[in-house]
């Protein structure tokens, strides 16, 4: 029905997926207005390209890919307008050890607190941390998505992770 442009079928899909797509976009963009816009734009793209959906993966996965790419495009546009946070000198460490000296009890914080803390990260870190921890992309995929090197993705993740742990420790005090 959606392939034929049936508005009721489109609304049914929208209501089924909008919360998850909004949350995905918000984790990447960090701003409610931007996340709402990117989510809406993602749905519009999906409905216009519904004929391309082949059903190999679930519709939700296909839609999520569109929303993530739309959110990242929006992020890139915003990043171009702002001064770059990270420079070439930030490419240093390759380690991917989450703990970085934090003890286990510091890491046993509820998921909601972690999500809120991720939103407090600077934009560059937030996108990489969200894509890796929450969306499950590896560093190579993140590098491809953001147009950065694998080592830069790893470095930004390591630095973002360290900052995230600092934020979480402050919240516990």
DSSP file (Angstrom, degrees, kcal/mol; ACC not computed):
  #  RESIDUE AA STRUCTURE BP1 BP2  ACC     N-H-->O    O-->H-N    N-H-->O    O-->H-N    TCO  KAPPA ALPHA  PHI   PSI    X-CA   Y-CA   Z-CA
    1    1 A X    > >       0   0    0      0, 0.0     5,-1.9     0, 0.0     3,-0.9   0.000 360.0 360.0 360.0 -41.3    0.0    0.0    0.0
    2    2 A X  G > 5 +     0   0    0      1,-0.3     3,-2.0     3,-0.2    48,-0.1   0.877 360.0  60.6 -61.5 -36.4    2.8    2.4    0.8
    3    3 A X  G 3 5S+     0   0    0      1,-0.3    -1,-0.3     2,-0.1    48,-0.1   0.761 102.5  52.6 -63.6 -23.7    4.3    1.8   -2.6
    4    4 A X  G < 5S-     0   0    0     -3,-0.9    -1,-0.3     2,-0.1    -2,-0.2   0.356 123.4-105.2 -92.5   4.8    1.1    3.1   -4.1
    5    5 A X  T < 5 +     0   0    0     -3,-2.0     2,-0.5     1,-0.2    -3,-0.2   0.685  55.9 171.2  82.8  18.4    1.3    6.3   -2.1
    6    6 A X     >< -     0   0    0     -5,-1.9     4,-2.1     1,-0.2    -1,-0.2  -0.507  22.5-156.9 -66.4 112.8   -1.5    5.4    0.4
    7    7 A X  H  > S+     0   0    0     -2,-0.5     4,-2.6     1,-0.2     5,-0.2   0.850  90.3  55.0 -62.9 -36.5   -1.3    8.1    3.0
    8    8 A X  H  > S+     0   0    0      2,-0.2     4,-2.0     1,-0.2    -1,-0.2   0.910 108.9  47.6 -64.9 -40.8   -3.0    5.9    5.7
    9    9 A X  H  > S+     0   0    0      2,-0.2     4,-2.0     1,-0.2    -2,-0.2   0.884 111.8  51.0 -65.9 -38.6   -0.4    3.2    5.2
   10   10 A X  H  X S+     0   0    0     -4,-2.1     4,-2.6     2,-0.2    -2,-0.2   0.908 109.4  50.0 -64.8 -41.4    2.4    5.8    5.4
   11   11 A X  H  X S+     0   0    0     -4,-2.6     4,-2.9     2,-0.2     5,-0.2   0.884 107.8  54.2 -64.6 -37.8    0.9    7.1    8.6
   12   12 A X  H  X S+     0   0    0     -4,-2.0     4,-1.6     2,-0.2    -1,-0.2   0.924 111.4  44.4 -62.0 -44.4    0.8    3.6   10.1
   13   13 A X  H  X S+     0   0    0     -4,-2.0     4,-1.9     2,-0.2    -2,-0.2   0.897 112.3  53.6 -65.3 -40.0    4.5    3.1    9.3
   14   14 A X  H  X S+     0   0    0     -4,-2.6     4,-2.7     1,-0.2     3,-0.3   0.952 110.2  45.7 -59.3 -50.7    5.3    6.6   10.7
   15   15 A X  H  < S+     0   0    0     -4,-2.9     4,-0.3     1,-0.2    -1,-0.2   0.812 112.1  52.9 -64.8 -29.4    3.5    5.9   14.0
   16   16 A X  H  < S+     0   0    0     -4,-1.6    -1,-0.2    -5,-0.2    -2,-0.2   0.850 125.8  20.1 -72.1 -34.5    5.2    2.5   14.2
   17   17 A X  H  X S+     0   0    0     -4,-1.9     4,-2.3    -3,-0.3     5,-0.3   0.539  92.2  95.4-116.1  -8.9    8.7    3.8   13.8
   18   18 A X  H  X S+     0   0    0     -4,-2.7     4,-2.6     1,-0.2     5,-0.2   0.864  85.6  51.4 -62.4 -38.1    8.9    7.6   14.6
   19   19 A X  H  > S+     0   0    0     -4,-0.3     4,-2.5     1,-0.2    -1,-0.2   0.938 113.1  44.5 -63.9 -46.2   10.0    7.3   18.2
   20   20 A X  H  > S+     0   0    0      1,-0.2     4,-2.1     2,-0.2    -1,-0.2   0.902 115.7  47.5 -64.3 -40.4   12.9    5.0   17.4
   21   21 A X  H  X S+     0   0    0     -4,-2.3     4,-2.3     2,-0.2    -2,-0.2   0.883 111.4  50.9 -70.0 -37.1   14.0    7.1   14.4
   22   22 A X  H  X S+     0   0    0     -4,-2.6     4,-2.9    -5,-0.3    -2,-0.2   0.937 110.9  48.5 -62.9 -47.0   13.7   10.3   16.5
   23   23 A X  H  X S+     0   0    0     -4,-2.5     4,-2.1     2,-0.2    -2,-0.2   0.891 110.8  50.8 -62.5 -40.0   15.9    8.8   19.2
   24   24 A X  H  X S+     0   0    0     -4,-2.1     4,-1.2     2,-0.2    -1,-0.2   0.938 113.7  44.7 -61.3 -47.0   18.5    7.7   16.7
   25   25 A X  H  X S+     0   0    0     -4,-2.3     4,-3.0     1,-0.2     5,-0.4   0.893 111.0  53.7 -65.4 -40.9   18.6   11.2   15.1
   26   26 A X  H  X S+     0   0    0     -4,-2.9     4,-2.7     1,-0.2    -1,-0.2   0.883 104.5  55.0 -63.0 -38.5   18.7   12.9   18.5
   27   27 A X  H  < S+     0   0    0     -4,-2.1    -1,-0.2    -5,-0.2   103,-0.2   0.841 115.1  40.2 -64.3 -31.2   21.7   10.8   19.6
   28   28 A X  H  < S+     0   0    0     -4,-1.2    -2,-0.2    -3,-0.3    -1,-0.2   0.913 127.8  29.2 -81.7 -45.3   23.6   11.9   16.5
   29   29 A X  H  < S-     0   0    0     -4,-3.0    -3,-0.2    -5,-0.1    -2,-0.2   0.800  82.0-152.3 -92.0 -31.6   22.5   15.6   16.4
   30   30 A X     <  +     0   0    0     -4,-2.7     2,-0.4    -5,-0.4    -4,-0.1   0.420  63.6  97.6  77.1  -3.8   21.9   16.4   20.1
   31   31 A X     >  -     0   0    0      1,-0.1     4,-2.8    -5,-0.0     5,-0.2  -0.977  68.1-142.4-122.8 130.3   19.3   19.1   19.4
   32   32 A X  H  > S+     0   0    0     -2,-0.4     4,-2.7     1,-0.2     5,-0.2   0.915 101.4  47.9 -56.2 -48.6   15.6   18.4   19.5
   33   33 A X  H  > S+     0   0    0      1,-0.2     4,-2.3     2,-0.2    -1,-0.2   0.914 114.0  46.4 -62.4 -43.8   14.8   20.6   16.6
   34   34 A X  H  > S+     0   0    0      2,-0.2     4,-2.8     1,-0.2    -1,-0.2   0.899 112.6  50.7 -64.9 -40.6   17.5   19.2   14.4
   35   35 A X  H  X S+     0   0    0     -4,-2.8     4,-2.5     2,-0.2    -2,-0.2   0.911 110.5  48.8 -64.9 -42.7   16.5   15.6   15.3
   36   36 A X  H  X S+     0   0    0     -4,-2.7     4,-2.5    -5,-0.2     5,-0.2   0.932 113.7  46.9 -61.8 -45.4   12.8   16.3   14.5
   37   37 A X  H  X S+     0   0    0     -4,-2.3     4,-2.7    -5,-0.2    -2,-0.2   0.925 113.7  47.1 -63.0 -45.3   13.7   17.8   11.2
   38   38 A X  H  X S+     0   0    0     -4,-2.8     4,-2.4     2,-0.2    -1,-0.2   0.893 112.2  50.5 -65.4 -39.4   16.2   15.0   10.3
   39   39 A X  H  X S+     0   0    0     -4,-2.5     4,-2.2     2,-0.2    -2,-0.2   0.943 112.7  46.1 -63.5 -46.9   13.6   12.3   11.3
   40   40 A X  H  X S+     0   0    0     -4,-2.5     4,-2.4     1,-0.2    -2,-0.2   0.926 113.2  49.5 -60.8 -45.1   10.9   13.9    9.2
   41   41 A X  H  X S+     0   0    0     -4,-2.7     4,-2.5     1,-0.2    -1,-0.2   0.885 108.8  53.7 -61.5 -38.8   13.2   14.3    6.3
   42   42 A X  H  X S+     0   0    0     -4,-2.4     4,-2.4     2,-0.2    -1,-0.2   0.905 108.9  48.2 -62.8 -42.6   14.3   10.7    6.6
   43   43 A X  H  X S+     0   0    0     -4,-2.2     4,-2.8     2,-0.2     5,-0.2   0.914 110.7  51.2 -64.3 -42.4   10.6    9.5    6.4
   44   44 A X  H  X S+     0   0    0     -4,-2.4     4,-2.1     1,-0.2    -2,-0.2   0.935 111.4  47.6 -60.6 -45.5   10.0   11.7    3.4
   45   45 A X  H  X S+     0   0    0     -4,-2.5     4,-1.9     1,-0.2    -1,-0.2   0.919 112.1  50.6 -60.2 -43.5   13.0   10.2    1.7
   46   46 A X  H  < S+     0   0    0     -4,-2.4    -2,-0.2     1,-0.2    -1,-0.2   0.920 110.9  47.2 -62.9 -43.9   11.9    6.7    2.6
   47   47 A X  H >< S+     0   0    0     -4,-2.8     3,-0.6     1,-0.2    -1,-0.2   0.851 113.1  49.1 -68.5 -32.3    8.4    7.2    1.2
   48   48 A X  H 3< S+     0   0    0     -4,-2.1     3,-0.3    -5,-0.2    -1,-0.2   0.815 120.2  37.3 -72.7 -28.7    9.8    8.7   -2.0
   49   49 A X  T >< S+     0   0    0     -4,-1.9     3,-2.7    -5,-0.2     4,-0.5   0.157  77.7 119.2-107.7  17.8   12.2    5.8   -2.4
   50   50 A X  G X   +     0   0    0     -3,-0.6     3,-1.2     1,-0.3    -1,-0.2   0.786  68.1  66.2 -56.9 -28.4    9.9    3.0   -1.1
   51   51 A X  G 3  S+     0   0    0     -3,-0.3    -1,-0.3     1,-0.2    -2,-0.1   0.709  94.7  59.6 -66.0 -18.3   10.1    1.3   -4.4
   52   52 A X  G <  S+     0   0    0     -3,-2.7     2,-0.5    -6,-0.2    -1,-0.2   0.655  78.3 104.1 -82.6 -16.8   13.9    0.7   -3.7
   53   53 A X    <   +     0   0    0     -3,-1.2     6,-0.1    -4,-0.5    -3,-0.0  -0.545  46.0 179.4 -70.8 118.7   13.0   -1.3   -0.5
   54   54 A X        -     0   0    0     -2,-0.5    -1,-0.2     3,-0.0    -3,-0.0   0.531  39.4-120.8-101.1  -8.6   13.6   -4.9   -1.5
   55   55 A X  S    S+     0   0    0      2,-0.1     4,-0.1     3,-0.1    -2,-0.1   0.582  73.6 126.9  82.6   8.8   12.8   -6.6    1.8
   56   56 A X  S    S+     0   0    0      2,-0.1     2,-0.2     3,-0.0     3,-0.1   0.906  83.5  21.3 -65.4 -40.4   16.2   -8.2    2.4
   57   57 A X  S    S-     0   0    0      1,-0.1    -2,-0.1     2,-0.0    -3,-0.0  -0.694 110.4 -75.9-113.7 173.7   16.4   -6.6    5.8
   58   58 A X     >  -     0   0    0     -2,-0.2     4,-2.0     1,-0.1     5,-0.2  -0.276  37.9-116.2 -67.8 157.4   13.5   -5.4    7.8
   59   59 A X  H  > S+     0   0    0      1,-0.2     4,-3.0     2,-0.2     5,-0.2   0.896 115.3  57.4 -60.1 -40.5   11.8   -2.1    6.9
   60   60 A X  H  > S+     0   0    0      1,-0.2     4,-2.5     2,-0.2    -1,-0.2   0.887 106.9  47.6 -59.5 -40.3   12.9   -0.6   10.3
   61   61 A X  H  > S+     0   0    0      2,-0.2     4,-2.1     1,-0.2    -1,-0.2   0.922 112.9  48.3 -66.3 -44.1   16.5   -1.3    9.5
   62   62 A X  H  X S+     0   0    0     -4,-2.0     4,-1.6     1,-0.2    -2,-0.2   0.924 114.5  46.0 -61.6 -45.5   16.2    0.2    6.0
   63   63 A X  H  X S+     0   0    0     -4,-3.0     4,-2.6     1,-0.2    -2,-0.2   0.902 109.5  54.9 -64.6 -41.7   14.5    3.3    7.4
   64   64 A X  H  X S+     0   0    0     -4,-2.5     4,-2.9    -5,-0.2     5,-0.2   0.888 105.0  53.5 -60.8 -39.5   17.0    3.6   10.2
   65   65 A X  H  X S+     0   0    0     -4,-2.1     4,-2.3     2,-0.2    -1,-0.2   0.912 110.3  47.3 -60.7 -42.6   19.9    3.7    7.6
   66   66 A X  H  X S+     0   0    0     -4,-1.6     4,-2.5     2,-0.2    -2,-0.2   0.924 113.5  47.5 -64.6 -45.0   18.1    6.5    5.8
   67   67 A X  H  X S+     0   0    0     -4,-2.6     4,-2.7     2,-0.2    -2,-0.2   0.900 111.9  50.2 -65.6 -41.1   17.5    8.5    9.1
   68   68 A X  H  X S+     0   0    0     -4,-2.9     4,-2.7     2,-0.2    -1,-0.2   0.942 113.0  46.1 -61.7 -47.1   21.1    7.9   10.2
   69   69 A X  H  X S+     0   0    0     -4,-2.3     4,-2.4    -5,-0.2    -2,-0.2   0.893 113.3  49.4 -63.9 -38.9   22.5    9.2    6.8
   70   70 A X  H  X S+     0   0    0     -4,-2.5     4,-2.2     2,-0.2    -1,-0.2   0.916 112.4  48.1 -64.7 -42.7   20.1   12.1    6.9
   71   71 A X  H  X S+     0   0    0     -4,-2.7     4,-2.5     2,-0.2    -2,-0.2   0.900 112.0  49.0 -64.6 -41.3   21.2   13.0   10.4
   72   72 A X  H  X S+     0   0    0     -4,-2.7     4,-2.9     2,-0.2    -2,-0.2   0.898 109.3  52.1 -67.2 -39.9   24.8   12.7    9.5
   73   73 A X  H  X S+     0   0    0     -4,-2.4     4,-2.1     2,-0.2    -2,-0.2   0.923 111.5  47.2 -59.2 -43.8   24.4   14.9    6.4
   74   74 A X  H  X S+     0   0    0     -4,-2.2     4,-2.2     2,-0.2    -2,-0.2   0.899 111.7  51.0 -64.2 -41.2   22.7   17.5    8.7
   75   75 A X  H  X S+     0   0    0     -4,-2.5     4,-2.9     1,-0.2    -2,-0.2   0.924 108.7  51.2 -61.6 -44.7   25.5   17.2   11.2
   76   76 A X  H  X S+     0   0    0     -4,-2.9     4,-2.3     1,-0.2    -2,-0.2   0.903 109.3  50.3 -61.0 -41.9   28.1   17.7    8.4
   77   77 A X  H  X S+     0   0    0     -4,-2.1     4,-1.2     1,-0.2    -1,-0.2   0.926 113.6  45.2 -61.6 -44.3   26.4   20.8    7.2
   78   78 A X  H  X S+     0   0    0     -4,-2.2     4,-1.3     1,-0.2     3,-0.2   0.891 111.1  53.6 -66.4 -38.8   26.3   22.2   10.8
   79   79 A X  H  < S+     0   0    0     -4,-2.9     3,-0.3     1,-0.2    -2,-0.2   0.885 104.0  55.7 -64.4 -38.4   29.9   21.2   11.3
   80   80 A X  H  < S+     0   0    0     -4,-2.3    -1,-0.2     1,-0.2    -2,-0.2   0.843 107.9  49.6 -62.0 -32.3   31.0   23.1    8.2
   81   81 A X  H  < S+     0   0    0     -4,-1.2    -1,-0.2    -3,-0.2    -2,-0.2   0.769 108.2  63.0 -78.0 -25.8   29.4   26.2    9.6
   82   82 A X  S  < S-     0   0    0     -4,-1.3     2,-0.2    -3,-0.3     3,-0.1  -0.565  99.4 -90.5 -97.5 162.7   31.1   25.9   13.0
   83   83 A X        -     0   0    0     -2,-0.2    -1,-0.1     1,-0.1     2,-0.1  -0.512  53.0 -99.9 -69.6 137.3   34.8   26.0   13.8
   84   84 A X        -     0   0    0     -2,-0.2    -1,-0.1     1,-0.2     3,-0.0  -0.365  29.3-160.1 -62.5 131.1   36.3   22.5   13.7
   85   85 A X  S    S+     0   0    0      1,-0.1     2,-0.4    -2,-0.1    -1,-0.2   0.851  74.3  49.1 -79.2 -36.9   36.6   21.0   17.2
   86   86 A X        -     0   0    0      2,-0.0     2,-0.2     3,-0.0    -1,-0.1  -0.876  67.5-170.4-112.7 136.5   39.2   18.4   16.4
   87   87 A X    >   -     0   0    0     -2,-0.4     3,-2.0    -3,-0.0     4,-0.2  -0.567  45.3 -86.8-112.9-180.0   42.4   19.0   14.5
   88   88 A X  G >  S+     0   0    0      1,-0.3     3,-1.7    -2,-0.2    -2,-0.0   0.806 121.1  67.6 -56.8 -31.4   45.1   16.7   13.0
   89   89 A X  G 3  S+     0   0    0      1,-0.3    -1,-0.3     3,-0.0    -3,-0.0   0.644  84.7  72.8 -67.9 -12.1   46.9   16.7   16.3
   90   90 A X  G <  S+     0   0    0     -3,-2.0     2,-1.2     1,-0.1     3,-0.3   0.569  71.8  95.7 -78.1  -7.6   44.0   14.8   17.9
   91   91 A X    <   +     0   0    0     -3,-1.7    61,-0.1    -4,-0.2     3,-0.1  -0.712  51.9 107.6 -86.0  99.6   45.0   11.6   16.1
   92   92 A X        +     0   0    0     -2,-1.2     2,-0.2     1,-0.3    -1,-0.2   0.542  52.8  56.8-134.5 -66.4   47.0    9.7   18.6
   93   93 A X        -     0   0    0     -3,-0.3    -1,-0.3     1,-0.1    65,-0.2  -0.497  37.7-176.3 -90.3 147.4   45.8    6.7   20.4
   94   94 A X        +     0   0    0     -2,-0.2    -1,-0.1    -3,-0.1    -3,-0.0   0.497  45.9 122.1-110.2 -10.1   44.5    3.5   18.8
   95   95 A X        -     0   0    0      1,-0.1    63,-0.1     2,-0.0    -2,-0.0  -0.189  40.3-169.4 -59.6 145.6   43.5    1.7   22.1
   96   96 A X        +     0   0    0     61,-0.0     2,-0.7    62,-0.0    -1,-0.1  -0.063  36.6 135.5-126.0  31.7   39.9    0.6   22.3
   97   97 A X        -     0   0    0      1,-0.2     3,-0.4     2,-0.0    -2,-0.0  -0.742  41.7-157.5 -86.7 115.3   39.8   -0.4   26.0
   98   98 A X  S    S+     0   0    0     -2,-0.7    -1,-0.2     1,-0.2     4,-0.1   0.830  82.1  63.6 -61.6 -34.5   36.6    1.1   27.4
   99   99 A X    >   +     0   0    0      1,-0.1     3,-3.1     2,-0.1    -1,-0.2   0.885  62.8 178.0 -67.3 -42.9   37.8    1.1   31.1
  100  100 A X  T 3  S-     0   0    0     -3,-0.4     3,-0.1     1,-0.3    -1,-0.1   0.842  84.1 -45.9  41.0  43.3   40.7    3.6   30.8
  101  101 A X  T 3  S+     0   0    0      1,-0.3    -1,-0.3     0, 0.0     2,-0.2   0.332 105.1 133.7  88.5  -9.0   41.2    3.3   34.5
  102  102 A X    <   -     0   0    0     -3,-3.1    -1,-0.3    -4,-0.1     2,-0.1  -0.544  55.2-123.6 -74.4 139.0   37.6    3.6   35.6
  103  103 A X    >>  -     0   0    0     -2,-0.2     3,-1.1    -3,-0.1     4,-0.9  -0.427  24.5-104.1 -83.3 164.4   36.5    1.0   38.1
  104  104 A X  H >> S+     0   0    0      1,-0.3     3,-0.8     2,-0.2     4,-0.6   0.824 117.2  58.2 -57.7 -37.4   33.6   -1.4   37.5
  105  105 A X  H >4 S+     0   0    0      1,-0.3     3,-0.7     2,-0.2    -1,-0.3   0.839 101.0  57.2 -66.5 -29.7   31.2    0.4   39.8
  106  106 A X  H <4 S+     0   0    0     -3,-1.1    -1,-0.3     1,-0.2     3,-0.2   0.795 107.2  49.5 -66.3 -26.9   31.6    3.6   37.7
  107  107 A X  H << S+     0   0    0     -4,-0.9     2,-0.5    -3,-0.8    -1,-0.2   0.539  88.9  83.2 -89.7  -7.2   30.5    1.7   34.6
  108  108 A X    <<  +     0   0    0     -3,-0.7     2,-0.3    -4,-0.6    -1,-0.2  -0.182  62.6 133.5 -90.4  42.4   27.4    0.2   36.3
  109  109 A X        -     0   0    0     -2,-0.5     5,-0.1    -3,-0.2    -3,-0.0  -0.708  64.7 -94.8 -94.7 144.5   25.3    3.3   35.6
  110  110 A X    >>  -     0   0    0     -2,-0.3     4,-1.7     1,-0.1     3,-0.5  -0.168  30.4-116.0 -61.5 150.7   21.9    3.0   34.2
  111  111 A X  H 3> S+     0   0    0      1,-0.2     4,-2.6     2,-0.2     5,-0.2   0.832 112.6  57.4 -57.3 -37.8   21.4    3.3   30.4
  112  112 A X  H 3> S+     0   0    0      1,-0.2     4,-2.3     2,-0.2    -1,-0.2   0.895 105.6  50.2 -64.5 -39.1   19.3    6.5   30.7
  113  113 A X  H <> S+     0   0    0     -3,-0.5     4,-2.3     2,-0.2    -1,-0.2   0.883 110.4  50.9 -64.6 -37.7   22.0    8.3   32.5
  114  114 A X  H  X S+     0   0    0     -4,-1.7     4,-2.6     2,-0.2    -2,-0.2   0.932 109.2  49.9 -66.0 -45.1   24.5    7.2   29.8
  115  115 A X  H  X S+     0   0    0     -4,-2.6     4,-1.5     1,-0.2    -2,-0.2   0.920 112.2  47.8 -59.5 -43.4   22.2    8.5   27.0
  116  116 A X  H  X S+     0   0    0     -4,-2.3     4,-0.6     1,-0.2    -1,-0.2   0.895 111.7  50.5 -64.0 -39.8   21.8   11.8   28.8
  117  117 A X  H >< S+     0   0    0     -4,-2.3     3,-1.2     1,-0.2     4,-0.5   0.888 105.0  56.7 -66.6 -38.2   25.6   12.0   29.3
  118  118 A X  H >< S+     0   0    0     -4,-2.6     3,-1.4     1,-0.3    -1,-0.2   0.876 101.0  58.2 -60.1 -37.0   26.2   11.3   25.6
  119  119 A X  H 3< S+     0   0    0     -4,-1.5    -1,-0.3     1,-0.3    -2,-0.2   0.720 100.6  58.0 -66.0 -19.5   24.1   14.3   24.7
  120  120 A X  T << S+     0   0    0     -3,-1.2    -1,-0.3    -4,-0.6    -2,-0.2   0.569  85.2 103.5 -85.4  -9.9   26.4   16.5   26.8
  121  121 A X  S <  S-     0   0    0     -3,-1.4    39,-0.0    -4,-0.5    -3,-0.0  -0.354  87.7 -92.8 -69.6 151.2   29.5   15.5   24.7
  122  122 A X     >  -     0   0    0      1,-0.1     4,-2.9     4,-0.1     3,-0.4  -0.319  47.0-103.2 -57.3 151.4   30.9   17.9   22.1
  123  123 A X  H  > S+     0   0    0      1,-0.2     4,-2.4     2,-0.2     5,-0.2   0.855 117.6  50.7 -50.4 -49.0   29.3   17.2   18.7
  124  124 A X  H  > S+     0   0    0      1,-0.2     4,-1.5     2,-0.2    -1,-0.2   0.911 116.3  41.2 -60.0 -43.8   32.3   15.4   17.1
  125  125 A X  H  > S+     0   0    0     -3,-0.4     4,-3.1     2,-0.2     5,-0.3   0.916 111.8  56.6 -68.3 -43.2   32.6   13.0   20.1
  126  126 A X  H  X S+     0   0    0     -4,-2.9     4,-2.6     1,-0.2     5,-0.2   0.899 107.1  48.2 -58.2 -43.8   28.8   12.6   20.4
  127  127 A X  H  X S+     0   0    0     -4,-2.4     4,-2.6    -5,-0.2    -1,-0.2   0.943 115.6  43.1 -64.1 -47.8   28.4   11.4   16.9
  128  128 A X  H  X S+     0   0    0     -4,-1.5     4,-2.2    -5,-0.2     5,-0.2   0.929 116.6  46.8 -65.9 -45.5   31.3    8.9   17.0
  129  129 A X  H  X>S+     0   0    0     -4,-3.1     4,-3.0     2,-0.2     5,-0.6   0.919 114.3  48.0 -62.9 -43.9   30.3    7.6   20.5
  130  130 A X  I  X>S+     0   0    0     -4,-2.6     5,-1.8    -5,-0.3     4,-1.4   0.931 112.0  48.6 -62.6 -46.6   26.6    7.3   19.5
  131  131 A X  I  <5S+     0   0    0     -4,-2.6     6,-2.7    -5,-0.2    -1,-0.2   0.885 120.2  38.0 -62.6 -37.6   27.4    5.5   16.2
  132  132 A X  I  X5S+     0   0    0     -4,-2.2     4,-0.5     4,-0.2    -2,-0.2   0.965 127.5  28.3 -79.1 -54.5   29.7    3.0   18.0
  133  133 A X  I  <5S+     0   0    0     -4,-3.0    -3,-0.2    -5,-0.2    -2,-0.1   0.903 132.7  28.0 -77.9 -41.6   28.0    2.4   21.3
  134  134 A X  I  <<S+     0   0    0     -4,-1.4    -3,-0.2    -5,-0.6    -1,-0.1   0.810 129.8  33.7 -95.2 -32.0   24.4    2.9   20.5
  135  135 A X  T  4<S-     0   0    0     -5,-1.8    -3,-0.2     2,-0.1    -4,-0.2   0.601  99.4-126.3-102.0 -13.0   24.1    2.0   16.8
  136  136 A X     <  +     0   0    0     -4,-0.5    -4,-0.2    -6,-0.3     2,-0.2   0.648  51.9 151.3  83.1  16.0   26.8   -0.7   16.7
  137  137 A X        -     0   0    0     -6,-2.7    -1,-0.2     1,-0.1     2,-0.1  -0.556  39.9-130.2 -78.8 145.6   29.0    0.6   13.9
  138  138 A X     >  -     0   0    0     -2,-0.2     4,-2.4     1,-0.1     5,-0.2  -0.398  30.6 -98.2 -86.9 173.7   32.7   -0.3   14.0
  139  139 A X  H  > S+     0   0    0      1,-0.2     4,-2.5     2,-0.2     5,-0.2   0.854 122.6  53.3 -63.7 -36.2   35.4    2.3   13.6
  140  140 A X  H  > S+     0   0    0      2,-0.2     4,-2.1     1,-0.2    -1,-0.2   0.929 111.0  46.3 -64.3 -44.5   35.9    1.6    9.9
  141  141 A X  H  > S+     0   0    0      2,-0.2     4,-2.7     1,-0.2    -2,-0.2   0.900 111.9  51.5 -64.3 -40.6   32.2    2.0    9.2
  142  142 A X  H  X S+     0   0    0     -4,-2.4     4,-2.7     1,-0.2     6,-0.2   0.918 108.4  51.9 -62.5 -43.1   32.2    5.2   11.2
  143  143 A X  H  X>S+     0   0    0     -4,-2.5     5,-2.2     1,-0.2     4,-1.2   0.911 111.8  46.4 -58.8 -42.8   35.2    6.5    9.3
  144  144 A X  H  <5S+     0   0    0     -4,-2.1    -2,-0.2     3,-0.2    -1,-0.2   0.920 113.4  48.4 -65.7 -43.9   33.4    5.8    6.0
  145  145 A X  H  <5S+     0   0    0     -4,-2.7    -2,-0.2     1,-0.2    -1,-0.2   0.915 120.8  35.5 -62.5 -44.4   30.1    7.4    7.2
  146  146 A X  H  <5S-     0   0    0     -4,-2.7    -1,-0.2    -5,-0.2    -2,-0.2   0.527 107.8-119.0 -91.2  -6.5   31.8   10.6    8.4
  147  147 A X  T  <5S+     0   0    0     -4,-1.2     2,-0.3     1,-0.3    -3,-0.2   0.876  73.2 121.0  71.3  36.8   34.5   10.8    5.8
  148  148 A X      < -     0   0    0     -5,-2.2    -1,-0.3    -6,-0.2    -2,-0.1  -0.821  67.8 -89.3-125.6 166.5   37.3   10.5    8.3
  149  149 A X     >  -     0   0    0     -2,-0.3     4,-2.3     1,-0.1     5,-0.2  -0.313  34.0-114.1 -73.7 160.5   40.2    8.0    8.6
  150  150 A X  H  > S+     0   0    0      1,-0.2     4,-2.3     2,-0.2     5,-0.2   0.902 118.3  51.0 -57.6 -44.2   39.8    4.9   10.7
  151  151 A X  H  > S+     0   0    0      1,-0.2     4,-2.6     2,-0.2    -1,-0.2   0.849 108.1  51.9 -67.2 -33.6   42.4    6.1   13.1
  152  152 A X  H  > S+     0   0    0      2,-0.2     4,-3.0     1,-0.2     5,-0.2   0.909 109.0  50.6 -67.6 -40.8   40.6    9.4   13.5
  153  153 A X  H  X S+     0   0    0     -4,-2.3     4,-2.2     2,-0.2    -2,-0.2   0.922 112.9  46.4 -61.0 -43.9   37.4    7.6   14.3
  154  154 A X  H  X S+     0   0    0     -4,-2.3     4,-2.8     2,-0.2    -2,-0.2   0.926 113.8  48.2 -63.5 -45.1   39.2    5.5   16.9
  155  155 A X  H  X S+     0   0    0     -4,-2.6     4,-2.7     2,-0.2     5,-0.2   0.924 112.4  47.6 -63.1 -45.9   40.8    8.5   18.4
  156  156 A X  H  X S+     0   0    0     -4,-3.0     4,-2.7     1,-0.2    -1,-0.2   0.884 113.0  49.8 -64.4 -37.1   37.6   10.5   18.6
  157  157 A X  H  X S+     0   0    0     -4,-2.2     4,-3.1    -5,-0.2    -2,-0.2   0.944 111.3  48.2 -64.8 -46.4   35.9    7.5   20.1
  158  158 A X  H  X S+     0   0    0     -4,-2.8     4,-2.2     1,-0.2    -2,-0.2   0.917 116.3  43.2 -60.8 -44.1   38.6    7.1   22.7
  159  159 A X  H  X S+     0   0    0     -4,-2.7     4,-2.3     2,-0.2    -1,-0.2   0.902 115.5  48.8 -68.9 -40.9   38.6   10.8   23.6
  160  160 A X  H  X S+     0   0    0     -4,-2.7     4,-2.5    -5,-0.2    -2,-0.2   0.899 110.9  50.9 -64.1 -40.6   34.8   10.9   23.6
  161  161 A X  H  X S+     0   0    0     -4,-3.1     4,-2.4     2,-0.2    -2,-0.2   0.916 109.9  49.9 -62.2 -44.3   34.6    7.8   25.8
  162  162 A X  H  X S+     0   0    0     -4,-2.2     4,-1.9     1,-0.2    -2,-0.2   0.918 112.8  46.3 -61.8 -43.9   37.0    9.3   28.3
  163  163 A X  H  X S+     0   0    0     -4,-2.3     4,-2.4     1,-0.2    -1,-0.2   0.882 109.9  54.9 -65.8 -38.2   35.0   12.5   28.4
  164  164 A X  H  X S+     0   0    0     -4,-2.5     4,-2.5     1,-0.2    -2,-0.2   0.910 106.8  50.3 -61.4 -43.0   31.8   10.5   28.8
  165  165 A X  H  X S+     0   0    0     -4,-2.4     4,-2.4     2,-0.2    -1,-0.2   0.897 109.4  51.7 -62.6 -40.3   33.3    8.7   31.8
  166  166 A X  H  X S+     0   0    0     -4,-1.9     4,-2.3     2,-0.2    -2,-0.2   0.924 110.6  48.1 -61.5 -44.5   34.2   12.1   33.3
  167  167 A X  H  X S+     0   0    0     -4,-2.4     4,-2.0     1,-0.2    -2,-0.2   0.919 112.3  49.0 -61.6 -44.5   30.6   13.3   32.9
  168  168 A X  H  X S+     0   0    0     -4,-2.5     4,-1.3     1,-0.2    -1,-0.2   0.881 109.9  51.2 -65.8 -38.4   29.2   10.1   34.4
  169  169 A X  H  X S+     0   0    0     -4,-2.4     4,-0.9     1,-0.2     3,-0.2   0.911 109.3  50.9 -64.1 -42.0   31.5   10.4   37.4
  170  170 A X  H >< S+     0   0    0     -4,-2.3     3,-0.6     1,-0.2    -2,-0.2   0.887 107.5  53.7 -62.4 -38.3   30.5   14.0   38.0
  171  171 A X  H 3< S+     0   0    0     -4,-2.0    -1,-0.2     1,-0.2    -2,-0.2   0.820 104.3  55.7 -66.5 -30.1   26.8   13.0   37.9
  172  172 A X  H 3<        0   0    0     -4,-1.3    -1,-0.2    -3,-0.2    -2,-0.2   0.720 360.0 360.0 -76.1 -20.9   27.4   10.3   40.6
  173  173 A X    <<        0   0    0     -4,-0.9    -1,-0.2    -3,-0.6    -2,-0.2   0.484 360.0 360.0 -76.5 360.0   28.8   12.8   43.1
